[in-house]
Amino acid sequence: MRIKRRRRNFFPLIITLLVVLGVFSIVYYTMKTSLKNSPVYSADKVLYIMRNNDNYAFLLVDSTLESVKVLYSVKDLYDPETGKYLRGDPIDDYAFFKDVFKVDTPQWRYVDLSNGELAKFSKALTGREAKSLGDLIRSLKRRSGIFDVFIVGKVVKSLSGKSNLDNSALLKLLDSLRKYDLDERTIKGITKKPVLIEIEGEGNQKRLYIDTREKDGIKEFLGVKE
């Protein structure tokens, strides 16, 4: 007597998978829409200031030109014309960029990745520890970013340094780096390294002087028209 094999009924499993996929899609769409409807994500220009100990990276995201311009600098960069210099304070550092290079961005974000934060931030987003700000930025550009809407909140929450980075701002940065052209430039001073000078009433300070020709070149690089 031949025994007939029972046919497996995969219908309930298929229905369950479809329901799970549907719920996942709704959650994903809702979160993504909420993040992208924020003022910072919809802004034409956003400046991101990253600091790692004595090193800086200024990232200017321009959605209209579909570009990300990056300027690398060191702390204590000084502009004689405005009297401003990079000192490690978020407000002052933003004022330096705005006043020296004549770029006004209503939306800006600052994140201090000093004291080991760079490696932690990089590993959370790329799976590896970046050695420098430039290494981090180039690694972020190579990411796929499929599930970014689910991880940006956790990454932002883990930051322990000075920062006003939020979920929407981080998502915009990650999306822009992947989609847009990336141009990088290092700001040069009159000397190779900051020099120690004595200032009356303020004592000794390190300063790396920037000259007018370098400023003009940077403004051209950033697309500033005066």
HELIX and SHEET records of a PDB file:
HELIX    1   1 PHE A   11  LYS A   36  1                                  26    
HELIX    2   2 PRO A   39  SER A   42  1                                   4    
HELIX    3   3 PRO A   90  PHE A  101  1                                  12    
HELIX    4   4 GLU A  117  THR A  126  1                                  10    
HELIX    5   5 LEU A  133  LYS A  141  1                                   9    
HELIX    6   6 ASP A  148  SER A  158  1                                  11    
HELIX    7   7 ASN A  167  LYS A  179  1                                  13    
HELIX    8   8 THR A  212  LEU A  222  1                                  11    
SHEET    1   A 5 GLN A 107  ASP A 112  0                                        
SHEET    2   A 5 LYS A  45  ASN A  52  1                                        
SHEET    3   A 5 ASN A  55  ASP A  62 -1                                        
SHEET    4   A 5 SER A  67  VAL A  74 -1                                        
SHEET    5   A 5 ASP A 181  THR A 186  1                                        
SHEET    1   B 4 LYS A  84  TYR A  85  0                                        
SHEET    2   B 4 LEU A  77  ASP A  79 -1                                        
SHEET    3   B 4 GLY A 203  TYR A 209  1                                        
SHEET    4   B 4 VAL A 195  ILE A 199 -1                                        
END                                                                             
